[in-house]
Amino acid sequence: RPSHVAVLALAHATAVSAAAMTSQLPLKSPLQVSIFSMRPYLVPFVQRLQQDFPETKTFEVKLDQQTAKLAQGSDAVCAFVNDDLSAPTLEVLAEGGVRCVALRCAGYDRVDCDAATSLAMSILRVPGYSPYAIAEHAVCLMLSLNRQIVKATERVRYGNFALSGLVGFDMHGKTVGVIGTGKIGRAVSSILLGMGCEVIAHDVKQSEDALRLGVRYVSLNELLERSHIITLHCPLTESTKYIIDADSISRMRRGVMLINTSRGALLDTAAVVAALNSRQIGSLGIDVYEKEQDGLFFNDLSSLTDGQPGASLPDDWDEQLSALGARPNVLVTPHSAFLTAEALHGIAETTVTNLKQFAQGGECANAVCTARDAQ
């Protein structure tokens, strides 16, 4: 009787073999595309794809190993940032004939690129759409926390027009530390420099554009020590995971404002909570959360309480995130920093271009990995 490991190995080998055979077949014209994690705000996006790929179909469910079979017969799937693109999911897709994954986002830390390569599957992404959308959202979080906009608005709603408890500070003259100076980090820097802030930055590679703006690069330690506000705009990698942890927080200016609109796991959430409790971190603005992919973000959990009649909580209620969101000095938004009409238009156009290049068999500038990598 074959062992469990042997069965898994055989299944993987079968999937790889089937994918290799499928990758040699001619593509249907036009491509058949399956879109996962469909939401109402994506209607214009879908309509744009259907102009070039009329046989596009949509599914509200998140893409994972169980739902991947829905894409049976499709040439490509279109996935979002929290969809599961691990090896088991990719194998199911490949067995169903899928040869391309078109990500409608920049990040691909949820993709098993080695598995995709072995399955001769192309992974395409949208490396940039509107850096201004995320940059402006980050600055919006800074200003809203500083000037206590939510607290002031709630007071006025109930007839309280008192000013005590609403004191903020001038952004002008403050030192802001930007970790990561790609397109978004540079857009944030430009806004903050225009407000009269001193902008210091840390990145593994200095940007000539950032230097021309007036950004000054410093060590991470100096950035942590000097900044009144720290904003994160770097990708999530092995080296950047928990770049903000108990040790780095201990080196920050007491009462620092921390902003994260990049990836949730850049922050060690438990360490951040402890620092909020001790007042080492004065305020926090996040658009991402390290456990958001666990069915939290992009879903309405408020309707999942009927298992227990009366007032109750969903089974998967995240107490840590709920406690963060309840703090008056914390703002949590639901991974919506990218969500502008201009960004959605840019994502749609780039996704269409990516899929066209894949269908034509040419090089795709936005490929993370391609079927050619397996050769």
C-alpha distance (Angstrom), angle and dihedral (degrees) to the residues before:
residue distance angle dihedral
R1 . . .
P2 3.83 . .
S3 3.79 117.3 .
H4 3.81 122.9 -114.0
V5 3.80 90.0 -108.7
A6 3.79 91.3 51.5
V7 3.81 91.2 51.1
L8 3.80 91.1 51.4
A9 3.79 91.5 47.5
L10 3.81 91.0 50.6
A11 3.80 91.4 48.9
H12 3.79 91.2 50.8
A13 3.81 92.2 47.7
T14 3.80 90.5 49.5
A15 3.81 91.3 50.8
V16 3.79 92.0 48.8
S17 3.80 91.9 48.2
A18 3.80 92.2 48.6
A19 3.80 91.0 48.3
A20 3.80 91.9 50.3
M21 3.80 90.7 51.7
T22 3.81 91.5 46.3
S23 3.82 92.4 49.9
Q24 3.81 88.8 62.4
L25 3.79 93.7 56.3
P26 3.81 119.4 97.4
L27 3.80 116.0 -101.7
K28 3.77 119.2 -110.3
S29 3.79 113.2 -115.8
P30 2.93 117.7 -102.0
L31 3.79 102.7 24.2
Q32 3.77 120.1 -109.1
V33 3.82 107.3 -131.2
S34 3.82 129.5 -169.5
I35 3.81 116.8 -158.8
F36 3.81 117.9 -155.6
S37 3.83 130.0 -163.1
M38 3.80 90.1 32.1
R39 3.82 116.2 -173.0
P40 3.84 133.2 175.3
Y41 3.82 93.1 -104.4
L42 3.82 87.6 62.2
V43 3.82 95.3 62.9
P44 3.86 93.5 101.2
F45 3.82 88.7 46.6
V46 3.81 91.5 53.4
Q47 3.80 92.0 45.6
R48 3.80 89.8 54.1
L49 3.81 92.3 50.6
Q50 3.80 91.0 47.7
Q51 3.80 90.3 58.3
D52 3.81 88.7 68.3
F53 3.80 99.7 21.1
P54 3.83 107.5 36.7
E55 3.81 93.4 177.7
T56 3.80 92.6 64.6
K57 3.81 113.2 135.7
T58 3.79 130.0 -171.3
F59 3.80 137.1 -141.8
E60 3.80 125.8 -169.1
V61 3.79 92.0 -152.4
K62 3.78 122.8 96.3
L63 3.80 114.7 -105.6
D64 3.80 112.6 -107.6
Q65 3.79 139.5 132.6
Q66 3.81 92.3 -73.3
T67 3.82 98.0 46.2
A68 3.81 97.2 39.0
K69 3.81 90.6 88.3
L70 3.81 88.3 69.8
A71 3.81 87.2 74.4
Q72 3.83 91.6 61.7
G73 3.81 108.2 144.2
S74 3.81 95.5 16.5
D75 3.80 121.9 123.1
A76 3.80 93.5 -149.6
V77 3.78 141.8 13.0
C78 3.78 126.5 -148.3
A79 3.81 112.4 -142.9
F80 3.79 137.1 -177.0
V81 3.79 133.7 -135.3
N82 3.82 98.1 -85.3
D83 3.79 98.2 39.8
D84 3.80 114.0 117.6
L85 3.79 112.3 -110.6
S86 3.78 98.2 167.3
A87 3.81 121.8 140.6
P88 3.86 95.2 -89.8
T89 3.82 91.4 53.1
L90 3.80 93.1 45.8
E91 3.81 90.8 50.1
V92 3.82 91.8 54.4
L93 3.79 89.8 48.5
A94 3.80 92.1 49.2
E95 3.80 92.0 49.2
G96 3.81 87.8 54.6
G97 3.79 92.6 53.6
V98 3.80 100.1 -98.5
R99 3.79 111.3 147.7
C100 3.78 102.1 170.3
V101 3.81 138.0 44.4
A102 3.80 113.2 -159.7
L103 3.79 108.9 -162.8
R104 3.80 114.3 -154.0
C105 3.80 90.6 -153.3
A106 3.80 139.9 57.7
G107 3.80 100.7 -118.1
Y108 3.79 121.1 80.8
D109 3.81 102.6 174.1
R110 3.83 88.7 120.9
V111 3.83 91.6 59.8
D112 3.80 122.8 94.9
C113 3.80 95.6 -142.8
D114 3.81 93.7 -178.1
A115 3.79 90.7 56.0
A116 3.81 91.5 46.2
T117 3.79 90.5 52.5
S118 3.80 93.2 48.8
L119 3.81 88.8 50.2
A120 3.83 91.2 50.3
M121 3.80 89.0 -120.5
S122 3.79 123.8 149.6
I123 3.82 118.5 -134.0
L124 3.80 114.8 -160.2
R125 3.79 128.1 -177.5
V126 3.80 143.1 -175.6
P127 3.81 103.0 -115.6
G128 3.78 95.0 -175.3
Y129 3.78 136.1 8.5
S130 3.80 112.4 149.1
P131 3.80 113.8 -10.0
Y132 3.80 85.8 177.5
A133 3.81 91.4 65.0
I134 3.80 93.6 60.0
A135 3.80 94.4 35.9
E136 3.81 92.3 52.9
H137 3.81 90.6 46.9
A138 3.80 90.5 53.0
V139 3.81 91.3 51.6
C140 3.82 89.1 44.9
L141 3.82 89.1 57.7
M142 3.82 90.1 49.3
L143 3.81 93.6 51.3
S144 3.80 94.2 42.0
L145 3.80 91.7 52.7
N146 3.78 94.5 42.2
R147 3.81 95.8 48.9
Q148 3.84 93.2 33.7
I149 3.79 92.9 -127.9
V150 3.81 96.1 169.8
K151 3.81 92.8 50.0
A152 3.81 92.8 46.0
T153 3.81 92.5 48.3
E154 3.80 92.9 49.1
R155 3.80 90.9 49.9
V156 3.79 93.1 51.7
R157 3.81 91.1 48.0
Y158 3.82 87.8 64.2
G159 3.79 96.5 41.3
N160 3.81 98.1 -96.6
F161 3.80 110.2 137.8
A162 3.81 97.1 164.0
L163 3.81 117.7 131.9
S164 3.80 101.8 -151.6
G165 3.78 111.8 109.9
L166 3.82 94.5 27.9
V167 3.81 101.6 87.9
G168 3.81 112.9 137.3
F169 3.80 133.5 170.9
D170 3.79 137.6 -110.9
M171 3.78 112.4 -95.5
H172 3.81 87.2 -155.3
G173 3.77 109.3 98.0
K174 3.79 96.2 12.8
T175 3.82 121.5 126.6
V176 3.80 114.5 -119.8
G177 3.79 120.7 -168.3
V178 3.81 115.5 -148.5
I179 3.80 115.4 -163.4
G180 3.80 106.7 -160.5
T181 3.81 122.2 22.4
G182 3.76 103.9 -155.8
K183 3.81 119.1 126.6
I184 3.81 93.3 -61.3
G185 3.79 95.3 43.8
R186 3.81 90.2 50.0
A187 3.83 91.7 48.3
V188 3.81 90.0 51.9
S189 3.80 90.3 47.7
S190 3.81 91.6 51.6
I191 3.81 92.0 53.1
L192 3.79 93.4 46.5
L193 3.79 93.8 46.5
G194 3.79 87.6 52.6
M195 3.80 88.3 55.7
G196 3.78 91.0 54.4
C197 3.80 98.2 -103.1
E198 3.77 124.0 145.6
V199 3.80 104.9 -121.4
I200 3.78 120.0 -155.8
A201 3.79 121.7 176.6
H202 3.76 144.8 -167.5
D203 3.80 126.1 -156.0
V204 3.78 137.2 145.4
K205 3.80 87.3 -117.3
Q206 3.78 125.0 34.4
S207 3.80 117.8 -129.9
E208 3.80 118.6 -134.3
D209 3.81 88.4 -153.4
A210 3.80 90.7 54.7
L211 3.79 91.4 48.9
R212 3.81 90.5 51.2
L213 3.81 89.2 52.5
G214 3.80 89.9 57.2
V215 3.80 100.0 -100.5
R216 3.80 114.5 148.6
Y217 3.80 119.5 -148.4
V218 3.80 118.3 -137.4
S219 3.78 137.3 166.4
L220 3.78 117.3 -79.9
N221 3.78 89.8 -112.9
E222 3.82 92.9 55.0
L223 3.79 90.9 46.8
L224 3.80 91.5 52.5
E225 3.80 92.9 47.7
R226 3.81 99.0 45.8
S227 3.81 106.6 35.6
H228 3.79 123.5 103.5
I229 3.82 87.4 -169.4
I230 3.82 127.3 25.5
T231 3.81 120.3 -163.9
L232 3.80 124.9 -173.2
H233 3.81 122.4 -140.1
C234 3.81 104.3 152.9
P235 3.82 128.4 112.1
L236 3.79 122.6 -103.1
T237 3.81 110.0 -103.2
E238 3.79 135.3 147.6
S239 3.80 88.9 -90.6
T240 3.82 96.1 47.9
K241 3.81 99.7 43.0
Y242 3.81 106.9 118.1
I243 3.79 91.1 0.8
I244 3.80 81.5 156.0
D245 3.80 105.2 56.6
A246 3.80 136.7 137.4
D247 3.80 92.2 -74.9
S248 3.80 96.6 49.7
I249 3.81 91.2 43.4
S250 3.81 90.2 54.5
R251 3.81 88.8 59.9
M252 3.81 94.3 52.4
R253 3.79 126.5 101.7
R254 3.81 108.4 -91.6
G255 3.80 110.8 -99.9
V256 3.82 94.2 21.6
M257 3.80 120.3 167.5
L258 3.82 112.7 -127.2
I259 3.82 123.4 -159.4
N260 3.82 126.9 -173.7
T261 3.81 121.8 -179.3
S262 3.81 95.2 147.2
R263 3.83 118.3 68.2
G264 3.79 127.6 -20.8
A265 3.79 97.7 -132.8
L266 3.79 92.0 61.0
L267 3.82 82.2 83.8
D268 3.77 126.4 60.8
T269 3.79 92.6 -138.9
A270 3.80 95.1 -160.4
A271 3.82 90.5 53.8
V272 3.80 90.8 47.8
V273 3.81 91.7 51.3
A274 3.81 90.3 50.8
A275 3.82 90.1 49.8
L276 3.80 91.5 50.1
N277 3.80 88.6 51.7
S278 3.80 91.7 51.5
R279 3.84 92.6 43.5
Q280 3.82 90.7 -120.6
I281 3.81 85.3 123.2
G282 3.77 108.6 45.3
S283 3.80 98.4 -167.7
L284 3.78 139.7 -3.2
G285 3.79 133.6 -153.0
I286 3.80 118.5 -173.9
D287 3.79 134.1 172.7
V288 3.81 92.1 176.3
Y289 3.80 135.3 49.8
E290 3.79 129.8 -162.0
K291 3.81 93.4 -125.1
E292 3.79 97.3 38.2
Q293 3.81 93.0 112.5
D294 3.82 89.9 64.0
G295 3.80 92.0 89.7
L296 3.80 94.5 -75.0
F297 3.79 111.9 105.7
F298 3.82 122.4 55.6
N299 3.83 90.4 25.2
D300 3.82 135.0 94.3
L301 3.79 104.4 -124.6
S302 3.80 93.3 171.0
S303 3.82 90.6 82.0
L304 3.82 95.1 53.1
T305 3.80 96.9 83.0
D306 3.81 103.2 90.0
G307 3.80 93.9 97.9
Q308 3.78 86.1 83.5
P309 3.83 113.2 36.8
G310 3.78 116.1 -127.7
A311 3.77 127.2 24.2
S312 3.79 109.2 -15.8
L313 3.79 143.8 136.3
P314 3.81 129.7 -105.6
D315 3.80 115.0 -99.5
D316 3.82 91.2 -113.7
W317 3.80 96.0 48.1
D318 3.80 109.9 153.3
E319 3.79 105.6 -138.9
Q320 3.80 93.7 -172.0
L321 3.80 94.5 54.0
S322 3.80 91.8 41.9
A323 3.80 90.8 52.2
L324 3.79 90.9 49.1
G325 3.80 92.8 50.3
A326 3.81 91.4 50.4
R327 3.81 93.6 59.1
P328 3.82 115.6 101.7
N329 3.82 90.7 -139.8
V330 3.82 94.9 52.2
L331 3.80 129.8 77.0
V332 3.81 120.0 -166.2
T333 3.80 121.6 -173.3
P334 3.84 122.3 -175.6
H335 3.82 101.8 -110.4
S336 3.79 88.6 -74.8
A337 3.80 100.0 131.7
F338 3.81 91.4 106.1
L339 3.81 93.9 48.3
T340 3.80 107.9 111.9
A341 3.81 128.7 122.0
E342 3.78 89.6 -115.4
A343 3.79 93.1 51.8
L344 3.81 92.9 48.4
H345 3.81 89.7 50.2
G346 3.79 90.9 50.5
I347 3.81 92.3 47.8
A348 3.81 91.2 50.6
E349 3.80 94.5 48.8
T350 3.81 93.4 47.3
T351 3.81 92.1 46.5
V352 3.81 90.9 51.8
T353 3.81 90.5 49.0
N354 3.81 91.2 48.5
L355 3.80 92.7 51.1
K356 3.81 92.6 46.1
Q357 3.79 91.1 52.4
F358 3.80 90.0 48.4
A359 3.81 91.8 49.5
Q360 3.79 91.3 49.8
G361 3.79 91.4 51.3
G362 3.78 93.8 -123.9
E363 3.77 131.8 129.5
C364 3.80 114.8 -72.5
A365 3.78 114.1 -148.1
N366 3.80 90.2 -153.9
A367 3.81 97.6 52.3
V368 3.80 118.3 131.0
C369 3.79 89.1 -171.4
T370 3.80 133.7 -16.0
A371 3.78 140.1 -158.3
R372 3.80 87.5 -101.6
D373 3.81 89.8 65.4
A374 3.80 88.5 68.0
Q375 3.80 92.4 58.1
